[in-house]
Amino acid sequence: MTDWIRCRRSSPCPICGKPDGCSVSSDGTEVCCARVESDKLIGVPFHGGYIHELTDRYITKPYIARKKERPVPQAELAELAVKYHENARGVLRLALELGVTRRSLERLQIGWNGDCYTFPMRNEHDIVTGIAIRSMDGGKWMVTGSHPGLYWPGGIEADSRDTLFLPEGPTDCATLLDVELAAMGRPSNFGGGEILCAILKRRRRQVVIVADHDEEKMRPDGSTWKPGMVGAKKLAGEIKALTFGVKIIKPSNYKDVRAWFRDGMTRDALLSLAHHAQLE
C-alpha cells in the first residue's frame, strides 16, 4: 500500500501548485491531485483525487502531522447575521437582477450591512459559522473571522427524505428553491464536503450535485480541465457512501443553473436532466 504525504506551503502540489488538498507518495513518484484531472481517480488518501505519475522524483520536506480542529462557531457572527437580515433592503431589486424570487433570497436569510448584501453560512448543526458578502457590482468575500459553510435555506430539513440538490453558491440555491426543490448551496466548487457528510449521516438520501458549466482552465502540461466538474466529482467521492446514490448534472448551454432558469428552465426539465444522469 502506498503511503502518502500531504502537500503544504513548504511542499506544494507539483501538479496544481496549491498547498492543500493534494498529496505525494512517500517515494516521490506519484501525486494525488484534487484539482487537475487524469485518467485515474481514487478515493484515497485523504479526500480523493487524480493520480499523476512523475518523471522526476519529488522530494517533500518532513513534517509532523497535526490534528486539524474544526472551527468553533462564533456567537457574534450569528448575531451579526440576524442584524443584517433584519436590516435587509433592496432585496426585490437584487431578485430582479438575479432572475430569482424575493422569497427564495429571504429563505437564505439575505441581509444588508449598509453597503453590500450578506448571506450566512452554516455547519451541520444549522449554526452560523460565516457570512458571505456580495457587493452591488458582484464582488464576493467573507466577513472577517468567517469559516465556510453551507447556504442552508429555511424550510430545508437535514433529516428529510427528499432528494437533496447541491448547487454552488446562494444564488443558484435560490434558483432551485424557486422550482420547489430541496437544496443547500455549497460554499465553492470544492467546499462543503465535511459538513455534508455529517448531515447525511443523520439521514441517507438521494443527492444531485449541480455543477457550473465553467470555462476550461489550462493545466501545466497544456491540457485543459473544468473546475466545476472536478469539484463536483471530488464531492461525490466524499459523500457517496452516505447516500442512496449521487448524480452530477450541469446545464449544457448555460454558465450555471440560474442562467438556464432565466431562459425558461422548468422544474420538469431539471428533474429530467437529473433522471437521465448516471450514478457516480
Backbone bond lengths (Angstrom), bond angles and torsions (degrees), N, CA, C in turn:
res aa  C-N    CA-C-N  psi(-1)  N-CA   C-N-CA  omega(-1)  CA-C   N-CA-C  phi
1 M - - - 1.473 - - 1.527 109.59 -
2 T 1.314 115.86 135.46 1.459 120.53 -179.32 1.514 110.87 -75.23
3 D 1.347 116.79 133.56 1.457 121.47 172.22 1.526 107.74 -91.22
4 W 1.332 115.34 141.72 1.457 120.44 -175.22 1.515 111.15 -121.31
5 I 1.314 115.43 146.07 1.465 122.75 178.97 1.526 107.81 -118.48
6 R 1.319 116.17 127.42 1.459 120.83 -179.47 1.535 111.32 -64.88
7 C 1.321 115.61 140.82 1.461 120.25 171.75 1.532 109.04 -76.03
8 R 1.316 115.44 152.47 1.462 121.10 -179.44 1.517 107.78 -153.88
9 R 1.324 116.81 -175.57 1.470 119.90 -175.06 1.519 112.54 -60.20
10 S 1.319 116.67 -39.08 1.469 119.57 -178.90 1.523 112.18 -75.53
11 S 1.327 117.48 -21.37 1.469 122.15 178.30 1.525 108.63 -138.98
12 P 1.343 118.17 74.83 1.467 120.86 -177.62 1.524 111.85 -67.55
13 C 1.316 114.91 165.55 1.462 120.28 179.46 1.532 110.17 -61.91
14 P 1.327 118.14 127.53 1.472 120.06 -179.62 1.522 113.29 -73.08
15 I 1.341 117.34 -7.14 1.461 120.27 179.76 1.532 111.03 -96.08
16 C 1.349 116.79 -55.36 1.476 119.77 -177.00 1.525 112.78 -101.02
17 G 1.342 117.10 -14.07 1.458 120.53 178.05 1.513 114.91 81.59
18 K 1.339 118.23 2.99 1.454 121.64 -178.42 1.533 110.71 -87.84
19 P 1.368 116.74 153.46 1.465 119.87 -176.38 1.519 114.36 -89.43
20 D 1.334 118.52 -1.74 1.458 119.21 -176.45 1.523 111.14 -141.51
21 G 1.337 115.49 160.82 1.456 121.39 175.69 1.517 115.23 85.75
22 C 1.325 118.36 -12.81 1.464 122.28 -177.18 1.530 110.02 -119.11
23 S 1.327 116.61 171.96 1.468 121.06 179.96 1.513 110.21 -153.95
24 V 1.327 115.19 159.68 1.460 122.88 -178.91 1.521 108.48 -122.62
25 S 1.330 117.26 139.51 1.460 120.28 178.21 1.522 109.72 -62.55
26 S 1.324 116.12 152.34 1.461 120.72 -175.36 1.523 112.55 -61.61
27 D 1.337 117.28 -26.10 1.470 119.28 178.56 1.522 112.54 -89.89
28 G 1.355 117.16 0.11 1.455 120.99 175.54 1.509 115.73 73.43
29 T 1.350 117.57 19.56 1.464 120.11 -176.86 1.527 113.75 -104.83
30 E 1.351 116.91 -13.72 1.453 120.23 -178.51 1.525 110.77 -136.53
31 V 1.316 115.18 152.75 1.465 121.75 176.67 1.520 108.75 -125.86
32 C 1.314 116.73 135.24 1.460 122.22 171.54 1.529 106.25 -103.91
33 C 1.333 116.63 98.99 1.464 122.39 -174.83 1.525 109.93 -98.88
34 A 1.331 116.16 129.80 1.466 121.27 -178.76 1.515 112.81 -80.68
35 R 1.328 118.06 -10.31 1.462 120.29 -170.95 1.522 114.37 -116.28
36 V 1.310 118.06 -41.75 1.464 121.59 -175.14 1.530 109.69 -95.75
37 E 1.306 115.73 123.48 1.460 121.14 -175.32 1.526 112.72 -72.25
38 S 1.323 114.63 152.82 1.457 123.22 169.20 1.520 107.03 -142.27
39 D 1.330 117.07 -173.84 1.464 120.22 -179.66 1.523 112.39 -78.68
40 K 1.329 117.82 -8.98 1.460 121.15 -175.41 1.518 110.38 -121.44
41 L 1.346 117.01 112.07 1.463 123.15 178.38 1.521 108.42 -109.78
42 I 1.336 116.90 130.04 1.458 120.32 -179.79 1.521 109.96 -128.57
43 G 1.331 116.70 163.71 1.450 122.25 -179.76 1.504 113.77 -99.07
44 V 1.320 118.07 9.94 1.454 123.18 178.10 1.514 107.06 -130.93
45 P 1.321 120.69 167.18 1.456 126.55 11.85 1.511 114.16 -88.76
46 F 1.324 118.88 -26.71 1.459 119.79 -173.65 1.526 110.04 -117.27
47 H 1.312 117.61 -71.59 1.457 120.82 179.58 1.522 111.15 -118.30
48 G 1.310 117.65 13.04 1.451 120.58 179.95 1.507 112.35 87.48
49 G 1.322 116.21 163.78 1.447 120.18 179.77 1.515 111.14 169.58
50 Y 1.322 115.67 -169.21 1.449 122.89 -177.20 1.533 109.82 -108.43
51 I 1.329 115.31 132.84 1.460 120.53 -177.99 1.522 110.53 -85.06
52 H 1.330 115.92 131.46 1.458 123.61 175.39 1.524 108.42 -126.03
53 E 1.315 116.72 131.31 1.468 121.10 175.69 1.520 109.30 -87.51
54 L 1.336 115.66 140.01 1.459 121.47 -178.27 1.523 110.23 -102.75
55 T 1.310 115.18 138.46 1.470 119.06 176.80 1.524 111.35 -78.74
56 D 1.338 116.55 -30.94 1.465 121.78 176.72 1.520 109.09 -115.11
57 R 1.310 116.93 137.55 1.460 121.45 -178.01 1.527 110.11 -63.70
58 Y 1.339 116.39 131.61 1.462 122.28 -177.98 1.525 108.84 -98.78
59 I 1.306 116.76 122.68 1.468 122.09 -178.33 1.523 109.47 -95.00
60 T 1.311 117.46 120.41 1.466 121.80 175.96 1.512 109.44 -101.89
61 K 1.312 115.54 147.08 1.450 119.89 178.44 1.524 110.03 -77.80
62 P 1.335 118.16 138.62 1.468 120.03 -179.47 1.522 111.18 -62.73
63 Y 1.331 115.23 148.30 1.449 118.91 179.57 1.529 108.83 -151.31
64 I 1.337 114.59 165.57 1.454 121.09 177.42 1.522 107.87 -106.60
65 A 1.337 115.99 119.65 1.462 119.58 -179.49 1.525 109.97 -68.47
66 R 1.306 115.80 133.78 1.463 121.43 178.36 1.516 109.74 -119.50
67 K 1.298 116.29 141.81 1.451 121.01 178.72 1.519 109.53 -66.98
68 K 1.321 115.45 129.05 1.453 120.75 -179.84 1.520 109.56 -87.55
69 E 1.301 116.17 121.45 1.452 120.66 -179.46 1.532 110.53 -87.43
70 R 1.330 115.79 139.19 1.450 120.18 174.44 1.525 110.03 -67.58
71 P 1.327 118.20 138.48 1.469 119.70 178.65 1.524 111.45 -62.62
72 V 1.309 116.48 140.57 1.459 121.31 177.72 1.527 108.59 -83.54
73 P 1.340 117.33 124.27 1.465 118.90 179.41 1.528 111.24 -57.19
74 Q 1.315 116.42 138.75 1.453 120.93 -177.43 1.524 110.31 -99.06
75 A 1.337 115.31 124.59 1.467 120.34 -177.51 1.521 111.53 -57.41
76 E 1.343 116.90 -35.20 1.457 119.28 -177.74 1.526 112.21 -66.30
77 L 1.340 117.23 -28.88 1.461 119.51 176.67 1.529 110.45 -67.64
78 A 1.319 116.34 -42.51 1.464 120.30 177.99 1.524 110.70 -61.86
79 E 1.332 116.42 -42.90 1.464 120.63 179.00 1.528 110.69 -64.44
80 L 1.332 115.88 -38.99 1.459 120.27 179.70 1.527 110.80 -66.67
81 A 1.337 116.41 -39.88 1.459 120.34 179.06 1.523 110.66 -61.79
82 V 1.335 116.71 -41.32 1.471 121.09 178.06 1.522 110.16 -64.22
83 K 1.320 116.52 -43.92 1.467 120.83 179.97 1.525 110.58 -60.48
84 Y 1.322 116.35 -46.56 1.461 119.99 -179.94 1.530 110.75 -62.71
85 H 1.333 116.32 -40.21 1.459 120.18 -178.48 1.526 110.74 -65.50
86 E 1.318 116.16 -40.63 1.467 120.20 179.91 1.525 111.69 -67.26
87 N 1.334 116.62 -26.36 1.463 121.21 -179.02 1.533 112.89 -99.54
88 A 1.345 116.02 13.86 1.465 119.75 -176.04 1.522 111.30 -59.36
89 R 1.305 115.35 136.95 1.461 121.98 178.37 1.525 108.89 -142.80
90 G 1.301 116.25 156.92 1.463 120.31 178.04 1.514 114.13 67.84
91 V 1.354 117.04 19.78 1.460 119.60 -177.16 1.523 111.19 -66.47
92 L 1.324 116.72 -40.85 1.460 119.69 179.30 1.521 110.82 -62.66
93 R 1.320 116.96 -39.67 1.472 120.60 178.48 1.523 110.72 -61.85
94 L 1.338 116.86 -44.69 1.462 119.74 179.07 1.523 110.58 -65.41
95 A 1.326 116.28 -40.48 1.460 119.92 179.04 1.524 111.00 -58.09
96 L 1.335 116.29 -42.87 1.459 120.41 179.24 1.526 111.25 -66.48
97 E 1.341 116.71 -38.31 1.465 120.43 178.74 1.524 111.27 -65.84
98 L 1.324 116.30 -39.07 1.463 120.95 -176.68 1.524 112.65 -82.32
99 G 1.332 116.07 -23.75 1.456 119.61 -176.87 1.512 113.10 84.36
100 V 1.342 117.24 24.92 1.456 122.07 176.77 1.530 108.11 -121.49
101 T 1.330 117.24 176.41 1.452 119.50 -178.98 1.522 111.29 -91.40
102 R 1.302 114.58 155.32 1.462 120.51 176.67 1.524 110.71 -62.42
103 R 1.328 116.10 -38.71 1.468 119.92 -179.01 1.526 111.71 -58.46
104 S 1.325 117.63 -41.76 1.473 120.54 -178.91 1.521 111.01 -66.09
105 L 1.326 117.47 -39.82 1.460 120.31 177.18 1.529 110.70 -65.29
106 E 1.319 116.50 -37.39 1.455 119.29 179.04 1.526 111.52 -69.90
107 R 1.325 117.33 -31.60 1.472 119.94 175.25 1.530 110.92 -65.21
108 L 1.315 117.01 -24.54 1.468 122.15 176.44 1.526 111.62 -88.96
109 Q 1.333 116.84 8.46 1.464 124.30 178.11 1.530 111.73 58.09
110 I 1.330 115.72 44.11 1.457 120.10 177.87 1.527 109.58 -56.63
111 G 1.336 116.81 144.54 1.450 121.56 179.91 1.515 111.65 -135.92
112 W 1.333 115.06 -176.86 1.468 122.17 -179.21 1.520 107.75 -142.86
113 N 1.347 117.07 123.91 1.469 120.48 -177.66 1.524 113.59 -97.90
114 G 1.318 115.58 9.85 1.457 120.72 -178.26 1.504 113.00 107.70
115 D 1.337 116.65 -24.10 1.463 121.47 179.38 1.525 112.69 -132.85
116 C 1.342 116.20 -29.17 1.467 120.64 -171.93 1.527 110.48 -138.33
117 Y 1.315 115.39 163.79 1.459 121.70 173.78 1.532 109.23 -81.73
118 T 1.330 115.61 151.57 1.467 120.23 -179.36 1.527 109.69 -131.13
119 F 1.345 115.41 150.34 1.462 122.38 175.51 1.522 108.53 -136.94
120 P 1.346 118.89 122.29 1.462 120.37 177.97 1.524 111.30 -73.35
121 M 1.337 115.66 149.33 1.460 123.04 174.76 1.528 108.20 -116.98
122 R 1.332 116.00 144.70 1.461 120.04 -170.74 1.523 112.29 -130.53
123 N 1.356 115.22 156.29 1.457 120.21 175.56 1.524 109.87 -92.39
124 E 1.350 116.48 -170.28 1.457 120.48 -175.97 1.524 113.85 -67.35
125 H 1.340 116.71 -14.08 1.463 121.10 177.67 1.525 111.77 -96.68
126 D 1.327 116.69 10.79 1.470 122.23 -179.61 1.527 111.80 65.16
127 I 1.331 116.22 29.55 1.465 122.57 179.07 1.528 108.92 -103.46
128 V 1.310 116.61 135.26 1.465 121.03 -178.55 1.527 110.88 -66.57
129 T 1.323 116.59 125.16 1.460 122.39 177.30 1.521 112.41 -115.34
130 G 1.322 116.53 -8.62 1.457 119.18 -178.76 1.510 111.15 -170.90
131 I 1.315 115.35 166.05 1.458 121.74 178.22 1.526 108.68 -132.56
132 A 1.318 115.41 120.35 1.464 120.71 176.67 1.522 109.12 -88.72
133 I 1.318 115.87 143.61 1.464 122.12 -178.62 1.524 109.20 -116.46
134 R 1.323 115.40 136.55 1.466 121.74 175.97 1.524 107.81 -125.48
135 S 1.328 116.54 116.24 1.465 120.49 -178.50 1.521 110.76 -77.39
136 M 1.314 116.05 170.00 1.466 121.52 -178.47 1.523 112.22 -62.38
137 D 1.346 116.20 -27.85 1.469 119.20 -179.88 1.527 112.60 -96.25
138 G 1.346 117.27 10.94 1.461 120.98 176.25 1.509 115.42 94.21
139 G 1.345 118.83 -0.84 1.458 121.21 177.38 1.526 111.32 -65.07
140 K 1.326 116.57 149.70 1.464 120.35 -175.19 1.523 110.84 -134.87
141 W 1.335 116.48 136.93 1.456 123.43 171.86 1.520 108.07 -160.58
142 M 1.336 118.13 -171.91 1.456 120.97 -178.01 1.521 110.94 -126.49
143 V 1.327 115.99 154.12 1.456 121.75 174.29 1.531 108.57 -62.40
144 T 1.325 117.20 139.69 1.457 121.89 179.36 1.526 110.70 -54.23
145 G 1.337 116.36 133.76 1.460 121.06 -178.87 1.507 114.04 91.69
146 S 1.337 117.17 -3.28 1.461 121.03 -179.01 1.521 111.74 -74.49
147 H 1.326 114.70 150.48 1.460 122.53 170.64 1.521 107.39 -123.36
148 P 1.338 118.06 135.22 1.467 120.53 -176.71 1.524 112.21 -57.45
149 G 1.307 115.63 142.72 1.455 122.35 176.34 1.515 108.93 -149.73
150 L 1.320 116.63 -169.89 1.456 121.28 -179.98 1.523 110.97 -88.67
151 Y 1.312 116.18 147.93 1.459 121.46 169.62 1.534 105.69 -84.35
152 W 1.328 115.81 101.95 1.468 122.91 -168.36 1.525 108.85 -108.45
153 P 1.329 118.33 103.92 1.473 120.63 -175.77 1.524 112.31 -72.27
154 G 1.298 116.09 152.21 1.449 121.12 171.64 1.516 110.42 -61.96
155 G 1.334 117.19 138.87 1.454 121.61 -179.96 1.509 114.85 92.03
156 I 1.327 118.75 -8.15 1.463 122.44 176.89 1.532 107.88 -96.74
157 E 1.335 116.20 115.26 1.455 121.49 -174.65 1.526 111.75 -96.01
158 A 1.334 116.27 139.26 1.460 121.23 -179.43 1.523 111.89 -67.04
159 D 1.329 117.33 -29.95 1.463 120.17 -176.58 1.533 112.62 -101.07
160 S 1.329 117.71 19.66 1.462 121.82 177.77 1.530 110.10 -71.61
161 R 1.336 115.67 154.81 1.464 120.84 174.97 1.530 111.97 -93.49
162 D 1.332 117.43 -3.76 1.463 120.89 179.95 1.525 111.03 -64.01
163 T 1.319 116.41 148.40 1.467 120.42 172.78 1.521 108.93 -58.58
164 L 1.321 116.30 132.16 1.459 121.39 -177.86 1.525 109.93 -99.15
165 F 1.319 116.29 121.87 1.463 121.98 177.43 1.532 108.72 -97.31
166 L 1.332 116.13 137.35 1.462 121.72 -174.62 1.528 110.13 -125.27
167 P 1.324 117.75 84.38 1.463 120.98 174.83 1.523 110.11 -80.47
168 E 1.317 115.30 177.42 1.465 121.16 179.76 1.528 109.41 -102.82
169 G 1.334 117.11 115.79 1.451 121.39 175.35 1.523 113.75 91.79
170 P 1.349 116.83 166.17 1.462 121.19 -176.28 1.520 114.51 -73.45
171 T 1.328 118.73 -33.04 1.461 118.91 -174.87 1.527 111.83 -75.83
172 D 1.328 118.22 -35.36 1.458 119.93 172.92 1.522 109.99 -67.70
173 C 1.334 116.54 -34.34 1.458 120.50 175.42 1.523 110.55 -62.16
174 A 1.333 116.71 -42.36 1.467 121.07 177.27 1.519 110.89 -60.08
175 T 1.326 116.72 -37.01 1.461 120.85 178.17 1.519 111.28 -60.09
176 L 1.321 117.16 -45.84 1.462 120.59 -178.98 1.523 111.39 -69.41
177 L 1.325 116.73 -31.46 1.463 119.14 174.02 1.521 110.38 -64.59
178 D 1.330 117.16 -35.10 1.457 121.23 -179.74 1.527 112.60 -65.40
179 V 1.331 117.38 -26.17 1.472 119.96 176.76 1.527 110.35 -101.76
180 E 1.345 115.19 20.04 1.464 123.44 170.34 1.524 112.95 61.78
181 L 1.320 115.94 46.34 1.463 121.65 174.29 1.522 109.09 -113.25
182 A 1.332 116.63 151.21 1.457 121.75 176.35 1.521 108.40 -77.83
183 A 1.332 117.06 117.38 1.459 120.13 -174.15 1.519 111.40 -141.15
184 M 1.320 115.09 146.66 1.456 123.54 169.06 1.525 107.14 -130.29
185 G 1.323 117.24 136.22 1.454 120.83 -177.50 1.517 112.14 -86.63
186 R 1.326 116.46 133.16 1.468 121.06 174.25 1.526 109.87 -77.85
187 P 1.345 118.42 147.37 1.462 119.69 -178.86 1.524 113.42 -71.36
188 S 1.331 117.11 -21.49 1.465 121.76 -179.91 1.520 107.67 -165.84
189 N 1.321 116.36 178.04 1.471 118.31 -179.73 1.523 112.26 -66.72
190 F 1.339 118.10 -26.96 1.461 120.92 -179.79 1.529 113.28 -106.27
191 G 1.329 118.78 -5.16 1.459 120.95 -170.80 1.515 115.14 -96.01
192 G 1.337 114.93 165.97 1.454 122.40 171.87 1.504 116.68 94.50
193 G 1.321 117.96 -4.52 1.458 120.60 -174.16 1.522 114.13 -61.58
194 E 1.313 117.14 -45.61 1.463 120.74 -177.24 1.528 111.20 -62.98
195 I 1.324 116.89 -42.68 1.462 120.74 -179.90 1.524 110.56 -67.51
196 L 1.320 117.00 -41.70 1.463 120.55 179.37 1.518 111.64 -64.15
197 C 1.316 117.23 -37.47 1.465 119.97 176.89 1.525 110.33 -60.57
198 A 1.317 116.60 -42.77 1.461 120.58 179.63 1.526 111.12 -64.71
199 I 1.323 117.31 -38.26 1.465 120.91 178.46 1.524 111.06 -67.86
200 L 1.330 116.89 -43.93 1.461 120.96 -176.61 1.525 112.77 -70.97
201 K 1.313 117.55 -20.43 1.462 119.83 174.68 1.523 111.07 -67.05
202 R 1.311 116.16 -23.45 1.468 120.84 179.83 1.520 111.51 -81.41
203 R 1.328 117.65 -30.87 1.456 121.16 179.24 1.524 109.05 -154.72
204 R 1.330 116.40 112.81 1.463 120.93 176.91 1.532 108.58 -71.73
205 R 1.323 116.98 135.43 1.460 120.49 -177.97 1.520 110.75 -155.60
206 Q 1.303 117.16 169.89 1.457 122.03 173.68 1.527 108.89 -73.06
207 V 1.330 116.37 142.66 1.462 121.49 -178.93 1.526 109.95 -131.26
208 V 1.330 115.92 136.91 1.462 121.78 174.15 1.526 107.97 -123.51
209 I 1.321 116.27 116.55 1.463 121.56 177.35 1.527 108.18 -89.17
210 V 1.325 116.01 124.25 1.467 121.21 -178.70 1.522 108.58 -100.93
211 A 1.313 116.50 107.74 1.463 121.77 -176.39 1.522 110.91 -92.50
212 D 1.323 116.07 149.40 1.468 120.76 172.78 1.525 109.50 -75.06
213 H 1.313 115.97 151.00 1.462 121.54 175.18 1.532 107.53 -91.56
214 D 1.340 115.85 79.42 1.462 121.50 -173.69 1.522 112.40 -75.91
215 E 1.312 114.18 158.34 1.458 119.33 168.90 1.526 108.96 -71.17
216 E 1.299 116.40 151.19 1.456 120.97 -178.31 1.527 111.08 -68.78
217 K 1.323 115.42 141.08 1.457 122.57 175.12 1.527 108.96 -106.37
218 M 1.334 114.88 152.66 1.451 119.91 -177.68 1.520 111.73 -91.43
219 R 1.331 116.85 130.74 1.457 121.68 174.53 1.527 109.55 -83.79
220 P 1.346 116.70 163.95 1.473 119.00 177.37 1.526 113.62 -58.38
221 D 1.349 116.90 -28.38 1.463 118.99 -178.44 1.526 112.75 -88.11
222 G 1.340 117.02 3.34 1.454 120.61 177.60 1.518 114.26 97.68
223 S 1.324 118.52 -13.70 1.459 121.52 176.74 1.527 109.30 -78.98
224 T 1.331 116.49 172.90 1.460 120.25 -174.63 1.523 111.62 -120.68
225 W 1.349 114.93 161.38 1.464 121.15 177.06 1.508 109.22 -152.60
226 K 1.329 117.58 162.58 1.454 122.43 -178.01 1.526 109.53 -119.31
227 P 1.340 117.77 113.11 1.465 121.52 -175.69 1.521 113.94 -55.48
228 G 1.330 117.74 -38.75 1.449 120.04 -178.15 1.512 112.95 -59.92
229 M 1.321 116.89 -45.20 1.463 120.74 -179.24 1.520 111.63 -73.40
230 V 1.330 117.05 -37.45 1.461 119.61 178.48 1.524 110.24 -63.28
231 G 1.335 116.70 -44.38 1.452 120.23 177.77 1.517 112.28 -63.57
232 A 1.333 116.98 -40.07 1.463 121.23 179.38 1.525 111.23 -63.63
233 K 1.321 116.75 -42.57 1.469 120.26 179.41 1.537 110.98 -67.35
234 K 1.307 116.36 -36.93 1.459 119.70 177.31 1.530 110.37 -62.98
235 L 1.324 116.74 -45.55 1.459 120.60 179.00 1.523 110.68 -64.06
236 A 1.319 117.62 -41.23 1.465 120.92 179.18 1.528 110.71 -58.03
237 G 1.337 116.18 -40.34 1.456 119.76 178.43 1.523 112.82 -65.52
238 E 1.336 116.74 -33.00 1.459 121.16 -179.21 1.522 112.71 -71.80
239 I 1.334 116.91 -38.47 1.466 120.16 -170.77 1.528 113.89 -104.12
240 K 1.311 118.33 -8.75 1.466 122.04 -171.42 1.524 112.71 -52.52
241 A 1.315 117.59 -45.33 1.464 121.23 -175.83 1.523 113.08 -67.23
242 L 1.325 117.59 -13.90 1.463 121.74 -177.27 1.525 112.28 -102.98
243 T 1.331 117.57 9.14 1.460 122.09 -176.21 1.529 110.66 -123.94
244 F 1.334 115.71 172.75 1.457 121.78 170.28 1.528 110.38 -87.68
245 G 1.311 116.14 -1.18 1.455 121.36 -179.94 1.510 111.12 151.90
246 V 1.334 117.30 142.03 1.463 122.93 179.86 1.518 109.34 -122.17
247 K 1.324 115.46 133.85 1.452 121.27 173.97 1.527 108.97 -124.69
248 I 1.327 115.83 154.74 1.459 122.09 175.78 1.523 108.13 -120.89
249 I 1.329 115.60 129.33 1.463 119.83 175.98 1.527 109.31 -128.46
250 K 1.314 115.81 158.15 1.468 120.87 172.26 1.520 108.39 -153.60
251 P 1.321 117.58 146.22 1.469 119.64 177.66 1.522 109.83 -66.68
252 S 1.317 116.34 132.64 1.462 119.08 -173.36 1.520 113.76 -77.02
253 N 1.324 117.57 -29.70 1.465 119.79 -174.29 1.516 113.75 -118.91
254 Y 1.347 116.71 13.25 1.463 120.82 -177.01 1.528 109.82 -135.39
255 K 1.319 115.56 154.28 1.456 120.93 -178.74 1.523 111.66 -61.48
256 D 1.325 116.48 -41.49 1.460 120.62 179.94 1.516 108.98 -153.64
257 V 1.321 116.27 178.00 1.458 120.49 -175.04 1.536 111.14 -67.89
258 R 1.327 117.65 -27.33 1.466 120.02 178.69 1.529 110.71 -68.35
259 A 1.320 116.88 -41.09 1.460 119.91 177.61 1.529 110.59 -63.64
260 W 1.314 116.51 -37.65 1.464 121.04 177.27 1.531 110.05 -65.00
261 F 1.325 116.44 -42.03 1.463 121.48 -179.38 1.530 110.83 -62.66
262 R 1.319 116.30 -39.95 1.471 120.26 179.73 1.520 111.33 -65.54
263 D 1.333 115.94 -22.36 1.464 120.01 -179.40 1.528 111.89 -98.89
264 G 1.346 116.14 12.56 1.462 118.44 172.84 1.511 116.98 111.56
265 M 1.319 118.57 8.64 1.459 120.42 178.02 1.524 110.93 -56.28
266 T 1.326 116.19 138.99 1.451 121.72 177.11 1.531 110.06 -114.47
267 R 1.309 115.56 165.02 1.469 121.07 175.92 1.532 110.24 -57.67
268 D 1.335 116.32 -44.12 1.463 119.92 -178.47 1.522 111.79 -62.88
269 A 1.332 117.08 -37.86 1.468 120.48 -179.82 1.525 110.56 -65.69
270 L 1.335 115.92 -41.32 1.463 119.41 179.83 1.521 110.98 -68.85
271 L 1.332 117.05 -42.31 1.461 120.20 178.99 1.528 111.11 -65.17
272 S 1.320 116.82 -34.49 1.470 120.06 176.92 1.519 110.81 -65.09
273 L 1.329 116.23 -41.90 1.468 120.33 177.42 1.530 110.43 -60.79
274 A 1.340 116.29 -43.17 1.465 120.35 179.26 1.520 111.77 -67.04
275 H 1.336 116.24 -38.58 1.465 120.79 -179.32 1.522 111.62 -61.66
276 H 1.307 117.18 -39.52 1.460 121.45 -176.48 1.523 113.85 -87.44
277 A 1.322 117.06 -6.38 1.477 120.07 178.52 1.524 109.72 -73.13
278 Q 1.305 116.33 148.60 1.463 121.64 179.90 1.515 110.75 -81.09
279 L 1.338 115.37 149.32 1.454 120.26 174.17 1.518 110.28 -69.59
280 E 1.322 116.46 141.86 1.459 119.92 177.71 1.533 109.84 -79.93
